[in-house]
C-alpha cells in the first residue's frame, strides 16, 4: 500500500513538473510579440521566437526579453513618431478653429468693405450719373485706404479721415462760391477751418470715432486669429528630446520587450511622461489664456459699440448727409472763411453762367432694405462672433491640459479604471509615483523623463512673446486705440474706455446740427450782397459740381 501511494505521489509530482515546464515555455514565448511587431509593419527576420537574455537593451529592463537591439531602436523611433502624431492629432481642434475662423472673418470683412463701396457707388451713380462715374476715383481712394488699413497697411485712420473731410470742404467751398477764383494757398486756408466751423455738422467727428474704433477692432481681431493659428500650428509640431524619446519607448514599447504587447501603460504613468515631454508647451498656457481672454473681450466689442457692420452699411448715407449739412450752412461758412482768409478774386464770368441739368436731384436718397447688397459672406457679424466665442472658450488651458487629453485616449493607456493591470514601466502592476505639476520647473523630480529645467525651449519662448505682443494689441483695440497710432485727441480719448464716447454713451445715430451764422462786419456787406444775388437757386444745384471739381488730386 505505501508503495502504491508513493507511486501516485511520484506520478502527481511529475505531472506538476510537466505542467510547470509547459507554462514556463509558454510564458517565454515571443509569438504575441512577433505578431504585434509585424502588425506595425516591421520585418520578422531575426526576431526571436522565445525570450533571450536582455543585457544588450539600452532603454527597457535588462531582463529576459523578446527584443533585439534592432527591435529596440525601431520601436524607439516608432514611439517618437506616434507621440508627434498624437500631439498633432490632439491639437487638431485648436488649429482648425483658428484656421477656419480666420478665413471666415477675413472673407466677411473684405466683402463688407466691397459691399459698402458698391452701395455708395450705386447711390452716387443713380444721383449724379456720368458726373460721378467720371470722378469716382476720389471715393475709391477713400475705400482703398480703409482696405489698406485692414490688410495691415501703415495708415493712420484719424488723419486719413480728417484729410478726406478737409479736401471735401475745399471742393464744396469752390462750388458754393462759383463767382470767385480760389488759389491753392487760399484753399489751404479754407481747410484749416474744418474743425472750427464744422461745415459738415457733427457727422465727421462721429463717423471718425465709429470708423476708427470699428476698424481697429476688426483688424486686430483678425490679426489675433492669425497669431493664434500660427502659434497653434508651430507648437503642435513637437520635437521630443532624447530624454523624452527614451521615456516614450519605455512607456509604449517596453511591454513588447517584456512579452506583454497587449498591456497598456498606467494612466498616471502616462501623465508623468507627457508632462515631462510637454513641459515647455505647458509653459505656453499662461500667456495663451491671457491671449484668449483678450480675444473674447474684443469679440464682445465687435458685437456691440465697435460693430464694423453697423458702421459700414450706412456709410453712404452718412457721407451724403454731411454734404447736405455743408450745403445748408454754406452762406455762414463762406462768410466766416472770407473773414479769416480774406476776399478772394472774382472768377471769369463764364464760370457763374453754368446751369444744372433739369433732372438733377440734390438729395441723396438711401437704399430701401431690399436694395442693399447681400450680407457679406452670407452671414452676419453677430453670428460669426457668437460662433468664435464658443470655440475660443473651449481652447482655454489647452496646452496644460494636453497631457491629460492624450492620456485619456484609450488607444494610449489602460485608463483610470484599470490601475492594477497596466504597465508601470517595469511590470504589469500599479504605478506608485506621484503625478508631477505642470510646466518646466516642476519637472525637476520627474521620475520618468530627464528634463533640463535650466534650458527653456527658445522656440516656445518665441511663441510666448508673440502671444504677449498680440495680447497687448488686443487690449489696445478693446479700448479703441491702435497700438501703432494711439489717438491723443479729445474726440476719441473718452473717459476710461478710450472709445471716444462721452460718459460711456456711444450714439448709434447721428444728430445733424446746423452751424450758427457768424457775425459779419459792415465792410463785408458787399460780399454778402454778391452772394445774395446768386440766390438760393445755387444751393439747389451747386452740389452737382462737387464731383466735377474733384479733379484736383489728393495731396
ROGUKOL-512355 format. One record per residue (C-alpha): residue in one letter; y, x, z. Coordinates in nm, 4 decimals, always signed. Each point is the difference from the previous one (the first is absolute). Layout:
code	v	u	w
A	Y	X	Z
...
END
This chain:
code	v	u	w
X	+0.0000	+0.0000	+0.0000
X	+0.2534	+0.2692	+0.0835
X	-0.0837	+0.1722	-0.3256
X	+0.0750	-0.3183	-0.1926
X	+0.3332	-0.0393	+0.1803
X	+0.0836	+0.3601	-0.0748
X	-0.0844	-0.0509	-0.3632
X	+0.2243	-0.3041	-0.0154
X	+0.2838	+0.1896	+0.1673
X	-0.0404	+0.2883	-0.2416
X	-0.0014	-0.2387	-0.2929
X	+0.3132	-0.1820	+0.1298
X	+0.1760	+0.3299	+0.0572
X	-0.0823	+0.1053	-0.3513
X	+0.1383	-0.3251	-0.1338
X	+0.3297	+0.0482	+0.1866
X	+0.0283	+0.3552	-0.1254
X	-0.0639	-0.1190	-0.3517
X	+0.2672	-0.2689	+0.0257
X	+0.2407	+0.2503	+0.1497
X	-0.0527	+0.2435	-0.2816
X	+0.0494	-0.2737	-0.2598
X	+0.3197	-0.1188	+0.1720
X	+0.1287	+0.3535	+0.0150
X	-0.0737	+0.0501	-0.3658
X	+0.1834	-0.3246	-0.0827
X	+0.3008	+0.0941	+0.2145
X	+0.0311	+0.3315	-0.1784
X	-0.0233	-0.1509	-0.3446
X	+0.3125	+0.0238	-0.2199
X	-0.0979	-0.2776	-0.2380
X	+0.2815	-0.2337	+0.1107
X	+0.2487	+0.2832	-0.0209
X	-0.1177	+0.0909	-0.3505
X	+0.0382	-0.3619	-0.1069
X	+0.3511	-0.0312	+0.1478
X	+0.1010	+0.3395	-0.1390
X	-0.1169	-0.0971	-0.3473
X	+0.1917	-0.3294	+0.0237
X	+0.3189	+0.2082	+0.0345
X	-0.0710	+0.1452	-0.3423
X	-0.1319	+0.3381	+0.1129
X	-0.3053	+0.1766	-0.1383
X	-0.3160	+0.0153	+0.2141
X	-0.0966	+0.3430	-0.1261
X	-0.0691	+0.2332	+0.2959
X	+0.0525	-0.2844	+0.2484
X	-0.2581	+0.0259	+0.2808
X	-0.2591	-0.2707	+0.0535
X	-0.0220	+0.0794	+0.3692
X	+0.2399	+0.1381	+0.2563
X	+0.0610	+0.3710	+0.0006
X	+0.1559	+0.2380	+0.2509
X	+0.3780	-0.0466	+0.0080
X	+0.1351	+0.3444	+0.0871
X	+0.1748	+0.0123	-0.3397
X	+0.2210	-0.3044	+0.0671
X	+0.3735	+0.0698	+0.0519
X	+0.1233	-0.3487	+0.0990
X	-0.2907	-0.2170	+0.1109
X	-0.2138	+0.0684	+0.3119
X	-0.2277	+0.3013	-0.0633
X	-0.3167	-0.1857	+0.0821
X	-0.2844	-0.1099	-0.2234
X	+0.1662	-0.1452	-0.3056
X	-0.0444	-0.1586	-0.3400
X	+0.3029	+0.1887	-0.1402
X	+0.0119	+0.3254	-0.1852
X	+0.3193	+0.2064	-0.0164
X	+0.0710	-0.1418	-0.3455
X	-0.0466	-0.3565	+0.1282
X	+0.2379	+0.0583	+0.2871
X	+0.2642	+0.1366	-0.2383
X	-0.0345	-0.2914	-0.2421
X	+0.0032	-0.2601	+0.2748
X	+0.3059	+0.1678	+0.1503
X	+0.1865	-0.0392	-0.3303
X	-0.1276	-0.3564	-0.0240
X	+0.1406	-0.0803	+0.3434
X	+0.3391	+0.1396	-0.1048
X	+0.0010	-0.2108	-0.3169
X	-0.1023	-0.3158	+0.1815
X	+0.2689	+0.0532	+0.2646
X	+0.2701	+0.0407	-0.2649
X	-0.1211	-0.3159	-0.1729
X	-0.0103	-0.1903	+0.3288
X	+0.3628	+0.0840	+0.0789
X	+0.1154	-0.0886	-0.3488
X	-0.1984	-0.3236	+0.0014
X	+0.1210	-0.0989	+0.3466
X	+0.3633	+0.0640	-0.0956
X	-0.0354	-0.2032	-0.3191
X	+0.1722	-0.3035	+0.1523
X	+0.3069	+0.1941	+0.1110
X	+0.0303	+0.1866	-0.3291
X	-0.0370	-0.3075	-0.2187
X	+0.2433	-0.1921	+0.2196
X	+0.2792	+0.2451	-0.0741
X	-0.0980	+0.0544	-0.3638
X	-0.0246	-0.3688	-0.0931
X	+0.2993	-0.1171	+0.2048
X	+0.2198	+0.2791	-0.1308
X	-0.0850	-0.1130	-0.3511
X	+0.0747	-0.3654	+0.0804
X	+0.3313	+0.0682	+0.1752
X	+0.1186	+0.2440	-0.2653
X	-0.0888	-0.2429	-0.2756
X	+0.1762	-0.2809	+0.1841
X	+0.3240	+0.1906	+0.0617
X	+0.0188	+0.1292	-0.3564
X	-0.0568	-0.3451	-0.1470
X	+0.2532	-0.1461	+0.2434
X	+0.2659	+0.2369	-0.1327
X	-0.0961	-0.0747	-0.3592
X	+0.0180	-0.3749	+0.0648
X	+0.3381	+0.0278	+0.1727
X	+0.1410	+0.1959	-0.2926
X	-0.1454	-0.2506	-0.2464
X	+0.1490	-0.2866	+0.2004
X	+0.3470	+0.1525	-0.0079
X	-0.0348	+0.0919	-0.3666
X	-0.1060	-0.3523	-0.0981
X	+0.2842	-0.1545	+0.1985
X	+0.2649	+0.2223	-0.1593
X	-0.1440	-0.0386	-0.3502
X	+0.0023	-0.3773	+0.0395
X	+0.3601	+0.0121	+0.1217
X	+0.1555	+0.2738	-0.2167
X	-0.2382	+0.0453	-0.2903
X	+0.0644	+0.3019	-0.2199
X	+0.2898	+0.1238	+0.2126
X	-0.2404	+0.0683	+0.2849
X	-0.2821	+0.1240	-0.2208
X	+0.2259	+0.2618	-0.1535
X	+0.0944	+0.1338	+0.3440
X	-0.3082	-0.0731	+0.2098
X	-0.0564	+0.3687	+0.0729
X	+0.2517	-0.0236	+0.2837
X	-0.2199	-0.2312	+0.2023
X	-0.3071	+0.1803	-0.1233
X	+0.1425	+0.3099	+0.1642
X	+0.0316	-0.1870	+0.3295
X	-0.3665	-0.0978	-0.0067
X	-0.0991	+0.3435	-0.1256
X	+0.1563	+0.1529	+0.3103
X	-0.1792	-0.2492	+0.2244
X	-0.3290	+0.0851	-0.1697
X	+0.0714	+0.3705	+0.0247
X	+0.0621	-0.0353	+0.3718
X	-0.3211	-0.1965	+0.0514
X	-0.2054	+0.2610	-0.1843
X	+0.1340	+0.2785	+0.2202
X	+0.3158	+0.1020	-0.1824
X	+0.2889	+0.1651	+0.1823
X	+0.2234	-0.3073	-0.0017
X	+0.2426	-0.0957	+0.2753
X	-0.0197	-0.3774	-0.0182
X	+0.3256	-0.0634	+0.1839
X	+0.2003	+0.2351	-0.2213
X	-0.1668	-0.1332	-0.3136
X	+0.0847	-0.3611	+0.0879
X	+0.3554	+0.0926	+0.1015
X	+0.0387	+0.1705	-0.3353
X	-0.1308	-0.3075	-0.1814
X	+0.2552	-0.2315	+0.1596
X	+0.2847	+0.2487	-0.0483
X	-0.0745	+0.0249	-0.3733
X	-0.0294	-0.3750	-0.0275
X	+0.3393	-0.0383	+0.1662
X	+0.1566	+0.2424	-0.2482
X	-0.1399	-0.1920	-0.2986
X	+0.0958	-0.3415	+0.1326
X	+0.3450	+0.1157	+0.0993
X	+0.0681	+0.0888	-0.3635
X	-0.1193	-0.3429	-0.1121
X	+0.2060	-0.2052	+0.2397
X	+0.3047	+0.2052	-0.1001
X	-0.0395	+0.0364	-0.3799
X	+0.3749	+0.0286	-0.0450
X	-0.0076	+0.3506	+0.1472
X	-0.1450	+0.3306	-0.1033
X	-0.1750	+0.1932	+0.2796
X	-0.0603	+0.3738	-0.0042
X	-0.3037	+0.1693	+0.1516
X	+0.2062	+0.1114	+0.2987
X	+0.1310	-0.3511	+0.0540
X	-0.3522	-0.1458	-0.0040
X	-0.1052	+0.2643	+0.2481
X	+0.2768	-0.1260	+0.2261
X	-0.1197	-0.3589	-0.0509
X	-0.3523	+0.0858	+0.1148
X	+0.1359	+0.1328	+0.3289
X	+0.1048	-0.3525	+0.0916
X	-0.3571	-0.1359	-0.0121
X	-0.0568	+0.0100	+0.3748
X	+0.3545	-0.0955	+0.0995
X	+0.0449	-0.3026	-0.2275
X	-0.3610	-0.1219	-0.0105
X	+0.0554	-0.1428	-0.3485
X	-0.3622	-0.1126	-0.0226
X	+0.0098	-0.1706	+0.3382
X	-0.2639	+0.0971	+0.2545
X	-0.2769	+0.0214	-0.2600
X	-0.0001	+0.3810	-0.0491
X	-0.0141	+0.0722	+0.3725
X	-0.2835	-0.2407	+0.0694
X	-0.1893	+0.0880	-0.3150
X	+0.0273	+0.3700	+0.0834
X	-0.1457	-0.0600	+0.3449
X	-0.2845	-0.2126	-0.1310
X	-0.0875	+0.2163	-0.2999
X	+0.0197	+0.3235	+0.1965
X	-0.2216	-0.0999	+0.2891
X	-0.2467	-0.1896	-0.2238
X	-0.0436	+0.2910	-0.2418
X	-0.0256	+0.2536	+0.2801
X	-0.2719	-0.2075	+0.1659
X	-0.1878	-0.0630	-0.3259
X	+0.0102	+0.3595	-0.1197
X	-0.0897	+0.1437	+0.3390
X	-0.2874	-0.2454	+0.0471
X	-0.1523	+0.0947	-0.3358
X	+0.0494	+0.3681	+0.0836
X	-0.1823	-0.0699	+0.3267
X	-0.2903	-0.1519	-0.1900
X	-0.0052	+0.3117	-0.2181
X	-0.0079	+0.2337	+0.3002
X	-0.2697	-0.2072	+0.1697
X	-0.2049	+0.0106	-0.3177
X	+0.0344	+0.3744	-0.0395
X	-0.0748	+0.0790	+0.3648
X	-0.3062	-0.2264	+0.0055
X	-0.1307	+0.1485	-0.3242
X	+0.0500	+0.3575	+0.1155
X	-0.1310	-0.0328	+0.3540
X	-0.3086	-0.1932	-0.1087
X	-0.1110	+0.3027	-0.2022
X	-0.1329	+0.2051	+0.2909
X	-0.1070	+0.3649	-0.0082
X	-0.2371	+0.0454	+0.2951
X	+0.0051	+0.3319	+0.1842
X	-0.3154	+0.2145	+0.0347
X	-0.0311	-0.1191	+0.3600
X	+0.0214	-0.3615	-0.1155
X	-0.2624	+0.0558	-0.2723
X	-0.2422	+0.1478	+0.2536
X	+0.0519	-0.3008	+0.2289
X	-0.0474	-0.2430	-0.2892
X	-0.3236	+0.1697	-0.1049
X	-0.1310	-0.0040	+0.3551
X	+0.0836	-0.3687	+0.0385
X	-0.1091	-0.1347	-0.3376
X	-0.2898	+0.2190	-0.1149
X	-0.1436	+0.1974	+0.2875
X	-0.2148	-0.3104	+0.0668
X	-0.1606	+0.0794	-0.3366
X	-0.0799	+0.3507	+0.1131
X	-0.1541	-0.1394	+0.3202
X	-0.2231	-0.2329	-0.1999
X	+0.2066	-0.3113	+0.0915
X	+0.1756	-0.0984	-0.3261
X	+0.0322	-0.3669	+0.0964
X	+0.1659	+0.0633	+0.3366
X	+0.3781	-0.0476	-0.0161
X	+0.2620	+0.1716	+0.2190
X	+0.1102	-0.1544	+0.3277
X	+0.3350	-0.1800	-0.0250
X	+0.1768	+0.2116	+0.2640
X	-0.1398	+0.3158	-0.1548
X	+0.1486	-0.1067	-0.3336
X	+0.3364	-0.0696	+0.1649
X	+0.0265	+0.3517	+0.1428
X	-0.0899	+0.1539	-0.3345
X	+0.2541	-0.2138	-0.1858
X	+0.2725	+0.0532	+0.2583
X	-0.0501	+0.3737	-0.0396
X	-0.0115	-0.0083	-0.3794
X	+0.2964	-0.2395	-0.0277
X	+0.2097	+0.1414	+0.2839
X	+0.2972	+0.0827	-0.2226
X	-0.0134	-0.3377	-0.1734
X	+0.0210	-0.1681	+0.3406
X	+0.3206	+0.1946	+0.0701
X	+0.1512	-0.1787	-0.2999
X	-0.0371	-0.3311	+0.1816
X	+0.3162	+0.0072	+0.2133
X	+0.2342	+0.0612	-0.2924
X	-0.2023	-0.2358	-0.2189
X	+0.0436	-0.2835	+0.2509
X	+0.3750	+0.0616	+0.0225
X	+0.0134	-0.0054	-0.3799
X	-0.1898	-0.3306	-0.0155
X	+0.2305	-0.1511	+0.2645
X	+0.3060	+0.1052	-0.2026
X	-0.1518	-0.1471	-0.3172
X	-0.0561	-0.3288	+0.1812
X	+0.3619	-0.0057	+0.1191
X	+0.1368	+0.0515	-0.3512
X	-0.2432	-0.2628	-0.1279
X	+0.1613	-0.2462	+0.2399
X	+0.3409	+0.0935	-0.1402
X	-0.1290	-0.0675	-0.3505
X	-0.1004	-0.3468	+0.1122
X	+0.3371	-0.0687	+0.1610
X	+0.3540	+0.1351	-0.0387
X	-0.0935	+0.2840	-0.2380
X	-0.1886	-0.2176	-0.2483
X	+0.0684	+0.1563	-0.3390
X	-0.1295	-0.3073	-0.1796
X	+0.2650	-0.2249	+0.1574
X	+0.2666	+0.2571	-0.0917
X	-0.0955	+0.0669	-0.3619
X	-0.0921	-0.3505	-0.1144
X	+0.3588	-0.1364	+0.0237
X	+0.1875	+0.3242	-0.0766
X	+0.1181	-0.1377	-0.3345
X	+0.1662	-0.2957	+0.1709
X	+0.1573	+0.2228	+0.2633
X	+0.1572	+0.2290	-0.2584
X	+0.1315	-0.2960	-0.1992
X	+0.1537	-0.1539	+0.3125
X	+0.1722	+0.3299	+0.0756
X	+0.1519	-0.0059	-0.3471
X	+0.1217	-0.3551	+0.0569
X	+0.1622	+0.1069	+0.3262
X	+0.1859	+0.2731	-0.1860
X	+0.1125	-0.2444	-0.2646
X	+0.1305	-0.2494	+0.2541
X	+0.1905	+0.2682	+0.1945
X	+0.1262	+0.1848	-0.3056
X	+0.3727	-0.0646	+0.0435
X	+0.0065	+0.1075	+0.3643
X	-0.2079	+0.3088	-0.0790
X	+0.2232	+0.0944	-0.2928
X	+0.3184	-0.0337	+0.2042
X	-0.1380	+0.2173	+0.2780
X	-0.1203	+0.2668	-0.2424
X	+0.3358	+0.0064	-0.1773
X	+0.1634	+0.0572	+0.3368
X	-0.2237	+0.2931	+0.0797
X	-0.0596	+0.1587	-0.3397
X	+0.3310	-0.0755	-0.1709
X	+0.1068	-0.1968	-0.3068
X	-0.2382	+0.0572	-0.2955
X	+0.1161	+0.0408	-0.3561
X	+0.0072	-0.3076	-0.2284
X	-0.2867	-0.0312	-0.2444
X	+0.0395	-0.0475	-0.3763
X	+0.0645	-0.3613	-0.0943
X	-0.3347	-0.0243	-0.1788
X	-0.1907	+0.0308	+0.3250
X	+0.1401	-0.3124	+0.1638
X	-0.0407	-0.2091	-0.3137
X	-0.3792	-0.0052	+0.0110
X	-0.1652	-0.3367	+0.0435
X	-0.3305	-0.0967	+0.1545
X	-0.2807	-0.1940	-0.1682
X	+0.0321	-0.3701	+0.0574
X	-0.3545	-0.0320	+0.1278
X	+0.0369	+0.2764	+0.2580
X	-0.1156	-0.0973	+0.3479
X	+0.1764	+0.1972	+0.2727
X	-0.2496	-0.0917	+0.2707
X	-0.3387	+0.1582	+0.0388
X	-0.2500	-0.2725	+0.0712
X	-0.3063	+0.1032	+0.2022
X	-0.3524	-0.0640	-0.1132
X	-0.1830	-0.3105	+0.1005
X	-0.3123	+0.0943	+0.2011
X	-0.2273	-0.0749	-0.2954
X	+0.2046	+0.2340	-0.2206
X	-0.0430	+0.3019	+0.2233
X	-0.2449	+0.2747	-0.1032
X	-0.3572	-0.0106	+0.1249
X	-0.0474	+0.1379	+0.3493
X	-0.0454	+0.3767	-0.0088
X	-0.3636	+0.1157	-0.0264
X	-0.1165	-0.3601	+0.0321
X	+0.0547	-0.0071	+0.3746
X	+0.2765	-0.0006	+0.2608
X	+0.1249	+0.2669	+0.2357
X	-0.0949	-0.2085	+0.3030
X	-0.3619	-0.0243	-0.1136
X	-0.0174	+0.3714	-0.0709
X	+0.1457	+0.0897	+0.3383
X	-0.2297	-0.2362	+0.1889
X	-0.2990	+0.1589	-0.1703
X	+0.1033	+0.3604	+0.0594
X	+0.0850	-0.0641	+0.3651
X	-0.3544	-0.1185	+0.0652
X	-0.1461	+0.3059	-0.1712
X	+0.2333	+0.2430	+0.1769
X	-0.0902	-0.1365	+0.3409
X	-0.3685	+0.0583	-0.0745
X	+0.0678	+0.3631	-0.0870
X	+0.1541	+0.0885	+0.3362
X	-0.1981	+0.2546	+0.2074
X	-0.2173	+0.0571	-0.3043
X	-0.0372	+0.3767	+0.0367
X	-0.0894	+0.0007	+0.3692
X	-0.2435	-0.2854	-0.0639
X	-0.1650	+0.1789	-0.2927
X	-0.2838	+0.1592	+0.2078
X	-0.0835	-0.3385	+0.1513
X	+0.0029	-0.1685	-0.3409
X	-0.2359	+0.2603	-0.1458
X	-0.2377	+0.0020	+0.2966
X	-0.0145	-0.3790	+0.0015
X	-0.1630	+0.0114	-0.3427
X	-0.3721	-0.0750	+0.0401
X	-0.0707	+0.2378	-0.2880
X	+0.1232	+0.2841	+0.2210
X	-0.1080	-0.0665	+0.3595
X	-0.2606	-0.1890	+0.1980
X	+0.2766	-0.2166	+0.1471
X	+0.1052	-0.0682	+0.3579
X	-0.3027	-0.2195	+0.0759
X	-0.2543	+0.2742	-0.0638
X	+0.1065	+0.2814	+0.2292
X	-0.3505	+0.1137	+0.0999
X	-0.1640	+0.0215	-0.3434
X	+0.2665	+0.2077	-0.1764
X	+0.0564	+0.3636	-0.0934
X	+0.2083	+0.1847	+0.2600
X	+0.0145	+0.3332	-0.1794
X	-0.3211	+0.1350	+0.1529
X	-0.2520	-0.2825	+0.0175
X	-0.0435	-0.3744	-0.0127
X	+0.1639	-0.0969	+0.3276
X	+0.3207	-0.1226	+0.1635
X	+0.3199	+0.1965	-0.0653
X	+0.1494	+0.1023	+0.3347
X	+0.3300	+0.1924	-0.0570
X	+0.3258	-0.1923	+0.0413
X	+0.2053	-0.1123	-0.2980
X	+0.3035	+0.2154	-0.0758
X	+0.3524	-0.1415	-0.0246
X	+0.1879	-0.0077	-0.3313
X	+0.1964	+0.2836	-0.1557
X	-0.0238	+0.3734	-0.0439
X	+0.0813	+0.1191	+0.3518
X	-0.2601	-0.2321	+0.1525
X	-0.2796	+0.1735	-0.1904
X	+0.0160	+0.3164	+0.2080
X	-0.3218	-0.1023	+0.1784
X	-0.1659	-0.1882	-0.2843
X	-0.3736	+0.0643	+0.0501
X	-0.0877	-0.0507	-0.3669
X	+0.2742	+0.1511	-0.2154
X	+0.1563	+0.3419	+0.0351
X	+0.3728	-0.0829	-0.0375
X	+0.2799	+0.2561	+0.0097
X	+0.2738	-0.1997	+0.1688
X	+0.2493	+0.2862	-0.0437
X	+0.0071	-0.0408	-0.3788
X	+0.1207	-0.3457	-0.1074
X	-0.0696	-0.0928	-0.3615
X	+0.3187	+0.0865	-0.1910
X	-0.0793	-0.2563	-0.2696
X	-0.0203	-0.2795	+0.2563
X	+0.3228	+0.1244	+0.1597
X	+0.1697	-0.0309	-0.3393
X	-0.1102	-0.3626	-0.0213
X	+0.1284	-0.0624	+0.3516
X	+0.3392	+0.1383	-0.1056
X	+0.0024	-0.2161	-0.3143
X	-0.0633	-0.3089	+0.2138
X	+0.2706	+0.1032	+0.2451
X	+0.2593	+0.0377	-0.2759
X	-0.0977	-0.3333	-0.1532
X	+0.0134	-0.1744	+0.3371
X	+0.3559	+0.1260	+0.0451
X	+0.0952	-0.1402	-0.3415
X	-0.1561	-0.3338	+0.0888
X	+0.1926	-0.0162	+0.3274
X	+0.3227	+0.0635	-0.1898
X	-0.0901	-0.2673	-0.2542
X	-0.0721	-0.2447	+0.2803
X	+0.3593	+0.0500	+0.1159
X	+0.1326	-0.0399	-0.3535
X	+0.0720	+0.3704	-0.0444
X	-0.1105	+0.2326	-0.2752
X	-0.1282	+0.3292	+0.1384
X	+0.1860	+0.1875	-0.2755
X	+0.3141	-0.2137	-0.0177
X	+0.0638	-0.1408	+0.3453
X	+0.2873	-0.2464	-0.0106
X	+0.2990	+0.0827	+0.2178
X	+0.2346	-0.2870	-0.0916
X	+0.0806	-0.2905	+0.2264
X	-0.1488	-0.2405	-0.2500
X	-0.3592	+0.1152	+0.0361
X	-0.0090	+0.1678	+0.3368
X	-0.0534	-0.3249	+0.1896
X	-0.0482	-0.0185	+0.3731
X	-0.3323	+0.1468	+0.0974
X	-0.2045	-0.1031	-0.3021
X	+0.1778	+0.2021	-0.2659
X	-0.0487	-0.2956	-0.2297
X	+0.3671	-0.0600	-0.0691
X	-0.0095	-0.3400	+0.1682
X	+0.2639	-0.0910	+0.2536
X	-0.1349	-0.1295	+0.3309
X	-0.3514	+0.0083	-0.1478
X	+0.0880	-0.2851	-0.2348
X	-0.1076	+0.0733	-0.3556
X	+0.1428	-0.2564	-0.2410
X	-0.2316	-0.1174	-0.2756
X	+0.2716	-0.1644	-0.2076
X	+0.3412	+0.1230	-0.1044
X	+0.3169	-0.1637	+0.1306
X	+0.2473	+0.0544	-0.2823
X	+0.3584	+0.0482	+0.1079
X	+0.3299	-0.0065	-0.1850
X	+0.2368	+0.2881	+0.0532
X	+0.3383	-0.0972	+0.1423
X	+0.2919	+0.0424	-0.2390
X	+0.1915	+0.3153	+0.0930
X	+0.3773	-0.0108	+0.0357
X	+0.1925	+0.1068	-0.3076
X	+0.3357	+0.1803	+0.0102
X	+0.2997	-0.1508	-0.1809
X	+0.0056	+0.2873	-0.2458
X	-0.3518	-0.0969	-0.1047
X	+0.0929	-0.3535	-0.1073
X	+0.0162	+0.1099	-0.3603
X	-0.3620	+0.1039	+0.0216
X	-0.1023	-0.3359	+0.1460
X	+0.2085	-0.1835	-0.2571
X	-0.1765	+0.1855	-0.2758
X	-0.3367	-0.0876	+0.1503
X	+0.0997	-0.3654	+0.0351
X	+0.0940	-0.0185	-0.3676
X	-0.3565	+0.0893	-0.0866
X	-0.0963	-0.3106	+0.2014
X	-0.3329	-0.0789	+0.1596
X	-0.1542	-0.0500	-0.3409
X	-0.0628	+0.3733	+0.0103
X	-0.2005	-0.0484	+0.3156
X	-0.2345	-0.2404	-0.1736
X	-0.0947	+0.2366	-0.2823
X	+0.1019	+0.3526	+0.0979
X	-0.3401	+0.0678	+0.1506
X	-0.1289	-0.0049	-0.3571
X	+0.1327	+0.3476	-0.0472
X	-0.1640	+0.1472	+0.3097
X	-0.3026	+0.1118	-0.1829
X	+0.1984	+0.0933	-0.3076
X	+0.2166	+0.2353	+0.1988
X	-0.2925	+0.1721	+0.1652
X	-0.0276	+0.2383	-0.2919
X	+0.1586	+0.2673	+0.2110
X	-0.2821	+0.2104	+0.1396
X	-0.0975	+0.0098	+0.3668
X	+0.1354	+0.3017	+0.1651
END
